[in-house]
C-alpha cells in the first residue's frame, strides 16, 4: 500500500514539474516579446539595427514624441475610445435585454427561433462580410463615417453577448420574477430593478470583452474608412509599417503606446473577467 502511495506521489510530482515547465515556457514566449518591445522603444533606430537585443544605453524618449506627433495617435486614440465605448454600451444593453426575453418570456418556440438566429452569427466571420458590408454602406451613404463603423461592431458583437446573457439569466430563479409580477411590476421594471442588479457579474464580463474586442478591431475600420481623421488606433499604428517603416524606434514606440492601455486594462480587470465567466457558466 505504501509503495502505491509513493508511486502515485512520484507520478503527481512528475506531472506537476511538466505542467510548470510548460507554463514557464509559454509565459516566456508571451512576456518575452513584450518586454523586448518595451525596452527597444527607448532605443534610437541605429542602436536597434546594430544590437537588436541589447538594453538601451539611455532612455531615448524622442521615439514616443515623434510617433505621437507624426502618427496623429492622439486623434486615433480618441476615435478608438468613441468606437469601443459607444459600441460596447449599446451591445451589452441590447444583449442583456435579449437574454432576458429569451430566457424568461413565455413564447418558447418563438424565443428559441430568434435565439438560435442570433447564435448563428457566431459562425459568420468578419472577412466574409467585408465586401457586401462595404457595398451596403456605400448605397446607404454611411461609408467613411463613424456610425458606419459602430453599427457593424454592434452587430458582430451581439451573438456571443446574447449567449452569455441568456445563459446567466436562465439561472435566475423564476420565483423572483413571479414575485415581481405579483407586486404589479411590468416586464421593463423587472428588467431594470431585478435582472440588471443580479446580472452585474456577467455584465462586467460582457463590458470588458466587448470593449477589448472593439478596441483591438482592425479590418473593419481599415476597409470601411478612408479618412484618417476617423480611423482607430490599431489602423493608425499600422501606418508606421508603410512610409515610416525604416525607423524601428518609432514603430516600437507606437506599438507600446497602442498595447500598454490594453495590458493595464486587463491587469486591473482580470478578476472580473474570471468571475463573470464563472457566473455565466450555468448549464442550460
C-alpha positions in Angstrom: 0.0 0.0 0.0 2.8 2.4 0.9 4.6 1.6 -2.3 1.4 2.5 -4.3 1.1 5.8 -2.5 4.8 6.6 -3.1 4.5 5.7 -6.8 1.4 7.9 -7.0 3.2 10.8 -5.4 6.1 10.4 -7.8 3.7 10.5 -10.8 1.9 13.6 -9.4 5.3 15.3 -8.9 6.4 14.4 -12.5 3.2 15.8 -14.0 3.4 18.9 -11.8 7.0 19.5 -12.9 6.0 19.0 -16.5 3.0 21.4 -16.2 5.1 24.1 -14.5 7.7 23.7 -17.2 5.2 24.2 -20.0 3.6 27.2 -18.2 7.0 28.9 -17.7 7.9 28.3 -21.3 4.6 29.7 -22.5 5.0 32.7 -20.2 8.5 33.4 -21.6 7.1 33.2 -25.2 4.3 35.6 -24.3 6.0 38.1 -22.0 9.5 38.0 -23.6 8.5 39.8 -26.8 6.5 42.4 -24.9 9.5 43.1 -22.7 11.8 43.3 -25.7 9.4 45.6 -27.5 9.1 47.9 -24.4 12.8 48.5 -23.8 13.6 48.6 -27.5 11.2 51.6 -27.8 13.6 53.6 -25.8 16.5 53.0 -28.2 17.4 55.0 -31.3 17.0 53.4 -34.7 20.7 52.9 -35.2 21.1 51.1 -31.9 18.3 48.7 -32.7 19.9 47.9 -36.0 23.3 47.3 -34.5 22.4 45.5 -31.3 18.9 44.1 -31.6 18.6 42.5 -28.1 20.8 44.9 -26.1 19.3 47.1 -23.4 19.2 50.8 -24.1 22.2 52.9 -23.0 19.8 55.7 -22.0 16.1 56.3 -22.2 15.6 57.8 -25.7 12.0 59.3 -25.3 12.2 61.1 -28.7 10.7 58.0 -30.3 7.5 58.5 -28.4 7.3 62.2 -29.1 7.9 61.7 -32.9 5.5 58.7 -33.1 2.7 60.6 -31.3 3.2 63.7 -33.4 3.8 62.3 -36.9 1.3 59.4 -36.5 -1.5 61.6 -35.1 -2.0 59.0 -32.4 -4.0 61.4 -30.2 -6.8 61.6 -32.8 -6.7 57.8 -33.3 -6.9 57.2 -29.6 -10.0 59.4 -29.3 -11.6 57.6 -32.2 -10.9 54.2 -30.6 -12.5 55.4 -27.3 -15.6 56.6 -29.2 -15.9 53.4 -31.2 -15.3 51.0 -28.3 -17.3 53.0 -25.8 -20.4 53.5 -27.8 -20.5 50.1 -29.5 -19.8 48.3 -26.2 -22.5 50.2 -24.3 -25.2 49.5 -26.9 -24.1 45.9 -27.5 -24.2 45.0 -23.8 -27.6 46.7 -23.2 -29.2 45.0 -26.2 -27.7 41.7 -25.3 -28.9 41.7 -21.7 -32.4 42.7 -22.9 -32.4 39.9 -25.4 -31.1 37.4 -22.9 -33.9 38.4 -20.5 -36.5 38.0 -23.2 -35.2 34.7 -24.5 -34.8 33.2 -21.0 -37.9 34.4 -19.2 -40.6 35.2 -21.7 -43.3 32.5 -22.2 -43.1 32.3 -26.0 -40.6 29.5 -26.0 -40.8 28.4 -29.7 -40.6 32.0 -31.0 -37.9 32.8 -28.4 -35.8 29.8 -29.3 -36.1 30.6 -33.0 -34.7 34.1 -32.6 -32.1 33.0 -30.0 -30.7 30.4 -32.4 -30.9 33.0 -35.2 -28.6 35.2 -33.0 -26.3 32.3 -32.2 -25.8 31.5 -35.9 -24.0 34.8 -36.0 -21.1 33.1 -34.3 -20.4 31.2 -37.5 -20.1 34.3 -39.6 -16.5 35.7 -40.0 -15.7 39.3 -40.4 -13.8 38.7 -43.6 -16.8 37.1 -45.3 -18.8 40.3 -44.7 -16.3 42.9 -45.8 -17.3 43.3 -49.5 -21.1 43.1 -49.1 -20.9 45.3 -46.0 -18.8 47.9 -47.9 -21.3 47.9 -50.8 -24.3 48.2 -48.5 -22.8 51.1 -46.6 -21.9 52.8 -49.9 -25.5 52.6 -51.0 -26.9 53.8 -47.7 -24.4 56.7 -47.7 -22.8 55.8 -44.3 -19.5 54.7 -45.7 -16.5 56.5 -44.3 -18.4 57.6 -41.2 -18.2 56.7 -37.5 -21.7 55.4 -37.5 -20.7 53.1 -40.4 -18.1 51.6 -38.1 -20.2 51.4 -34.9 -23.2 49.6 -36.4 -21.1 46.5 -37.6 -19.3 46.5 -34.2 -22.7 46.1 -32.5 -24.0 43.5 -35.0 -20.9 41.3 -34.8 -20.7 41.6 -31.0 -24.3 40.7 -30.3 -24.2 36.9 -30.9 -21.7 36.0 -28.2 -23.0 38.6 -25.7 -26.6 37.3 -26.2 -25.4 33.8 -25.5 -23.7 34.9 -22.2 -26.7 37.0 -21.1 -29.3 34.3 -21.8 -27.2 31.6 -20.1 -26.8 33.7 -17.0 -30.4 35.0 -16.8 -31.7 31.4 -17.1 -30.1 30.8 -13.7 -32.1 33.5 -12.0 -35.0 31.8 -10.0 -38.4 32.0 -11.6 -39.8 32.8 -8.1 -38.0 36.2 -8.2 -39.7 37.1 -11.5 -43.1 35.8 -10.3 -42.8 37.8 -7.1 -42.2 41.0 -9.1 -45.2 40.2 -11.3 -47.5 39.6 -8.3 -46.4 43.0 -6.9 -47.6 44.6 -10.2 -44.2 45.2 -11.8 -44.0 45.3 -15.5 -41.5 43.4 -17.5 -39.5 46.6 -18.0 -39.5 47.3 -14.3 -38.4 43.7 -13.6 -35.6 44.1 -16.0 -34.3 47.4 -14.5 -34.8 46.6 -10.8 -34.2 42.9 -10.7 -32.4 41.5 -13.7 -29.8 44.2 -14.1 -28.6 44.2 -10.5 -28.5 40.4 -10.3 -26.7 40.2 -13.6 -23.8 42.6 -12.7 -21.1 39.8 -12.8 -21.9 38.8 -16.3 -22.5 42.4 -17.4 -19.0 43.2 -16.2 -17.6 40.4 -18.3 -19.6 41.4 -21.3 -18.4 45.0 -21.0 -14.7 44.1 -20.7 -14.7 41.6 -23.5 -16.7 43.7 -25.8 -14.6 46.7 -25.1 -11.3 44.8 -25.7 -12.6 43.3 -29.0 -13.8 46.7 -30.3 -10.7 48.4 -29.2 -8.4 45.9 -31.0 -10.5 45.6 -34.1 -8.6 46.4 -37.3 -10.0 45.0 -40.5 -13.4 46.7 -40.4 -12.0 50.2 -39.8 -9.4 49.7 -42.4 -12.0 48.7 -45.0 -14.9 50.9 -44.2 -12.9 54.2 -43.7 -10.5 56.2 -45.8 -10.5 59.5 -43.9 -7.5 59.4 -41.5 -9.5 61.7 -39.1 -12.0 58.9 -38.2 -9.7 55.9 -38.1 -8.9 54.0 -34.9 -5.6 53.5 -33.1 -4.7 50.0 -34.5 -5.1 51.3 -38.0 -3.1 54.4 -37.2 -0.3 52.3 -35.7 -0.3 50.2 -38.9 0.7 53.3 -40.9 4.1 53.0 -39.3 4.7 49.9 -41.3 4.5 51.9 -44.5 6.3 55.1 -45.2 7.9 55.3 -41.8 8.9 51.7 -41.7 12.6 52.5 -41.7 12.6 54.0 -38.2 12.2 50.9 -36.0 12.3 53.1 -32.8 9.2 55.0 -33.8 7.5 51.8 -34.8 8.1 50.2 -31.4 7.2 53.3 -29.6 3.9 53.4 -31.4 3.2 49.7 -30.6 4.0 50.3 -27.0 1.6 53.2 -26.8 -1.1 51.1 -28.5 -0.7 47.9 -26.5 0.0 49.2 -23.0 -3.5 50.6 -22.4 -5.0 47.1 -23.0 -2.4 45.4 -20.8 -3.1 47.8 -18.0 -6.8 47.4 -18.6 -6.5 43.6 -18.3 -4.3 43.8 -15.2 -7.0 45.8 -13.4 -10.0 43.7 -14.6 -8.8 40.1 -15.0 -10.5 39.1 -11.7 -13.8 40.4 -13.0 -13.3 38.6 -16.3 -12.9 35.2 -14.5 -15.7 35.9 -12.0 -18.1 36.8 -14.8 -17.3 33.7 -16.9 -17.8 31.5 -13.8 -21.1 33.2 -13.1 -22.2 32.9 -16.7 -21.4 29.2 -16.9 -24.8 28.0 -15.7 -25.9 24.9 -17.6 -28.9 25.2 -19.7 
